[in-house]
Amino acid sequence: MYFTPKKTIPPVAAAGLALAGCGGDSSEFQQALDRMERLDPLVTAFCMKNMECYPVYYADVDLCRFSLLYYVDAIIQLSDDPAACYDAGRSYFECFTEAACGTAEAACRDEYAALEAACYYAGYYAGEEVQ
């Protein structure tokens, strides 16, 4: 149940436009775009489920997608093991989107615990500054 808009600017493109002004290595920029493109279907399904279950708090799927793509990508990249964090995030998002409204917290408890463990960033707890 993944949503792919046909007449809107995909968040990956918007992210690209936003990141283009940040400078840096073009290969790093492309890697960030590739990561966000892989994350987009998961994040979109998650946002759509939240819109279905909590319409008062989630009214715009594109706004949700845009903000979550950056956040999720940053967590994955800052984690001590980005591949494990991505896999755990995928499992959690899939569980959440398949759960009935109001049941995700209980239904996805194990996936959430795995997500917290896999996306651990030791530097955060050591007081390192994130640049």
C-alpha positions in Angstrom: 0.0 0.0 0.0 2.6 2.6 -1.1 1.5 5.9 -2.4 3.2 7.5 -5.3 2.0 11.0 -6.2 2.0 11.8 -9.9 1.4 15.6 -9.8 3.5 16.8 -6.9 7.2 17.3 -6.5 8.5 14.2 -4.7 10.1 14.9 -1.4 13.3 13.4 -2.7 13.5 16.2 -5.3 12.6 18.8 -2.7 15.3 17.4 -0.5 17.7 17.6 -3.3 16.9 21.2 -3.9 17.3 22.0 -0.2 20.6 20.1 0.1 22.0 21.5 -3.1 22.7 24.8 -1.4 24.6 23.1 1.4 27.7 22.4 -0.7 29.8 19.3 -0.1 30.7 16.4 -2.2 28.3 15.6 -5.1 28.7 11.9 -4.4 27.6 12.4 -0.8 24.6 14.4 -2.2 23.7 11.6 -4.5 24.0 9.0 -1.7 21.6 11.1 0.4 19.1 11.3 -2.5 19.4 7.5 -3.0 18.8 6.8 0.7 15.7 9.1 0.8 14.4 7.5 -2.3 14.6 4.1 -0.6 13.0 5.5 2.5 10.2 7.3 0.7 7.7 4.4 0.2 8.1 3.4 3.9 7.7 7.0 5.2 4.7 7.6 2.8 2.9 4.5 4.0 3.5 5.5 7.6 2.2 9.1 7.0 -0.9 7.8 5.2 -1.6 5.4 8.1 -1.2 8.3 10.5 -3.6 10.4 8.4 -6.1 7.6 8.5 -5.9 7.0 12.2 -5.2 10.5 13.5 -6.6 13.0 10.9 -6.7 15.8 13.4 -2.9 15.7 13.8 -1.9 14.6 10.3 -3.6 16.5 7.6 -1.0 16.7 4.8 0.8 13.6 3.5 3.5 15.6 1.7 4.3 17.7 4.7 4.6 14.6 6.8 6.7 12.8 4.2 9.0 15.8 3.7 9.8 16.3 7.4 10.1 12.6 8.2 12.4 11.8 5.3 15.1 14.1 6.7 14.6 13.0 10.3 14.6 9.3 9.5 17.7 9.6 7.2 19.6 11.5 9.9 18.8 8.9 12.5 20.0 6.1 10.3 23.2 7.9 9.3 24.1 8.9 12.8 23.5 5.4 14.3 26.4 3.3 15.1 25.2 0.7 12.5 23.3 2.4 9.7 22.4 -0.9 7.9 20.9 -2.4 11.0 19.1 0.8 11.8 17.6 0.9 8.3 16.4 -2.7 8.6 14.9 -2.2 12.0 13.2 1.0 10.8 11.8 -0.8 7.8 10.4 -3.5 10.0 8.8 -1.0 12.4 7.3 1.1 9.6 5.9 -2.0 7.9 4.4 -3.2 11.2 2.9 0.2 12.0 1.3 0.5 8.5 -0.2 -3.0 8.7 -1.6 -2.6 12.3 -5.2 -1.5 12.9 -5.7 2.1 14.1 -5.0 2.4 17.7 -3.1 -1.0 18.0 0.3 -0.2 16.6 1.9 0.5 20.0 1.0 -2.9 21.3 1.3 -4.8 17.9 4.7 -3.3 17.1 6.3 -3.3 20.5 9.1 -5.7 19.5 9.8 -3.8 16.3 10.0 -0.6 18.2 12.4 -2.1 20.8 14.6 -3.4 17.9 14.5 0.1 16.3 15.7 1.8 19.5 18.5 -0.8 19.9 19.6 -0.7 16.3 19.5 3.1 15.9 21.6 3.8 18.9 24.2 6.6 18.5 26.8 6.4 21.2 28.1 9.9 20.4 24.8 11.4 21.4 25.1 9.9 24.9 28.7 11.0 25.1 27.7 14.6 24.5 29.3 14.9 21.0 28.1 17.7 18.9 26.4 16.7 15.6 27.5 18.8 12.7 
